[in-house]
Amino acid sequence: MTERLTMLGLEVEVCRKSPARSTVSSSRRSSRANKHPNADKLSLCRVNDGTGERQIVCGAQNFKAG
């Protein structure tokens, strides 16, 4: 999996197996983005991955809600 992400141009720093999730999912639409209460360079976002809405912490600056 890490090789695929690297070939897509994404940097993989650490890869850990999680018993809770065995797949990687992506979202193309963010429904809401707010500043993280405890970090200046992070955002709390609500995204829909096709199976439901999830809250994620995002460090990217090149996105907006919608």
N, C-alpha and C positions, 0 to 999 in steps of 0.2 A: 504494500500500500504506500509506503513512504517513497518508493521509487516513482510511482505514478504521480504523486503530488509534486515531487521535485521536477519531473518532466513537464508538468503544467506550469512551472515557474513559481511554485510556492516553496518557501523555505520550511523544512521540517526540523525542528530543534529536538523534540523528544516525542517518542511514540510509546504509548503504554496500552496494554490490553485492558479494556474495561468490561467487567461482567454485566454492567447495565446496558451497554450499547455495543453492538457488534458491527454496525455499519456507519458510514460517513454520509451525511446528508447535506444538502445545500439549499439555499433559498435565494430567490431572485427578487423578492419584495420584502421590504421592511415596513411594517405598519406604524411603528412608533419608535422614536429614538430620543433618549434623554441623557443628560450628562450623568455619569456615574457619581454617586454621592461621596465616594472615598478616593477618587482618582481623577486627576486633571485631564489625562489623555485617553480615558476610556469612556465608552458610552454603554448604556443599558438599552437594548433594542428588543422589540417584539417582532418576530419573523414567523412566517408560515412556510413550513417545509413540505406542504402537500398532504400531510397527515394530521396537522393541527398547528396551533400557534405555540411558539416557545419563546422564552426570554433568554437572551444570550448577552454576554459581555463582549464588546467589540473594540478593538484598538485601531481599526481603519478610520481614516479621515475622509476618504473619497466616496462617501455615500450620503444619502438623505432618505427620509421616510417617504414611502410611495415609490 
